[in-house]
């Protein structure tokens, strides 16, 4: 079963990612920009997601994705870890979030199959 240790392992495998506690929870950042948070119950994670894509994700797979009311206006979506099919799906989600926060110099040299 996928859990928060998988999130941590994959996140820290991405170039220049660091873990930093904020709001009493683990967060993961690249170039100072947060791209993953792991809320205290550790059954989900929050990732960056453009609002228009977020609506589509939630409509297509509400058992996997949702947004708490306090994050409704943000560019974040929550992911239920137990609902994911496998680690490849988790990796794809985390890499996509990382790409939204990473600077161009990292994106230019990033090869997902080599890194995550």
C-alpha positions in Angstrom: 0.0 0.0 0.0 1.3 3.5 -0.9 2.0 5.7 2.1 3.7 8.9 3.1 7.2 7.2 3.2 6.7 6.6 -0.6 5.9 10.3 -1.0 9.0 11.2 0.9 11.3 8.8 -1.0 10.1 9.9 -4.4 10.0 13.6 -3.6 13.6 13.6 -2.2 14.8 11.7 -5.4 13.9 14.8 -7.5 16.7 17.2 -8.2 17.4 19.8 -5.5 14.4 18.9 -3.4 14.6 19.5 0.3 12.2 18.6 3.1 11.2 21.3 5.5 8.6 21.3 8.3 5.9 23.9 8.0 2.5 24.1 9.8 3.7 21.1 11.8 3.8 18.9 8.7 6.4 17.8 6.2 6.7 19.9 3.0 8.9 19.4 0.0 10.5 22.3 -1.9 12.6 23.0 -4.9 14.4 26.3 -5.3 12.5 27.5 -2.2 9.1 26.8 -3.7 6.8 24.3 -2.0 5.4 21.5 -4.3 4.2 18.8 -1.9 2.7 18.9 1.6 1.9 15.8 3.7 -1.0 16.6 6.2 -0.8 15.2 9.7 -2.9 12.1 9.1 -0.4 11.1 6.3 -3.2 9.4 4.3 -2.9 12.0 1.6 -0.6 14.6 0.1 -1.3 18.0 -1.5 0.4 18.9 -4.8 0.5 21.8 -7.1 -2.2 21.7 -9.8 -3.6 24.4 -12.1 -7.1 25.2 -11.1 -8.6 24.3 -14.5 -6.9 20.9 -14.4 -7.9 20.4 -10.8 -11.6 20.6 -11.6 -11.1 18.0 -14.4 -9.2 15.6 -12.0 -11.8 15.8 -9.3 -14.7 15.3 -11.7 -13.0 12.3 -13.3 -11.6 10.6 -10.2 -13.3 12.0 -7.0 -12.1 9.0 -5.0 -8.5 10.0 -5.6 -8.6 13.8 -5.7 -10.3 16.5 -3.7 -9.9 20.0 -2.3 -10.7 21.1 1.2 -12.8 24.2 1.5 -9.8 26.3 2.8 -7.8 25.5 -0.3 -10.6 26.2 -2.8 -8.9 29.3 -4.3 -5.5 27.8 -4.4 -3.5 25.9 -7.0 -3.4 22.8 -4.9 -5.2 19.4 -5.0 -5.2 16.6 -2.4 -4.4 13.1 -3.4 -5.7 10.1 -1.4 -2.7 7.8 -1.3 -4.7 4.6 -0.8 -6.7 5.3 -3.9 -3.7 5.4 -6.2 -3.1 2.4 -8.5 0.7 2.1 -8.0 3.9 3.9 -7.3 4.2 4.9 -11.0 1.0 6.9 -10.7 2.3 8.5 -7.5 5.6 9.3 -9.2 3.8 10.9 -12.1 1.8 13.1 -9.8 4.8 14.2 -7.8 7.0 14.9 -10.8 4.2 17.0 -12.4 4.0 19.1 -9.2 7.8 19.4 -9.0 7.9 20.6 -12.6 5.5 23.4 -11.7 7.8 24.7 -9.0 11.3 23.9 -10.4 13.3 26.6 -12.1 14.0 26.4 -15.9 17.6 25.4 -15.4 16.4 22.2 -13.7 13.6 21.5 -16.1 16.0 21.7 -19.1 18.2 18.8 -17.7 15.5 16.7 -16.0 15.0 13.2 -17.3 12.2 11.5 -15.3 13.3 7.9 -16.0 16.8 8.8 -14.7 15.8 10.7 -11.6 12.5 9.7 -9.9 
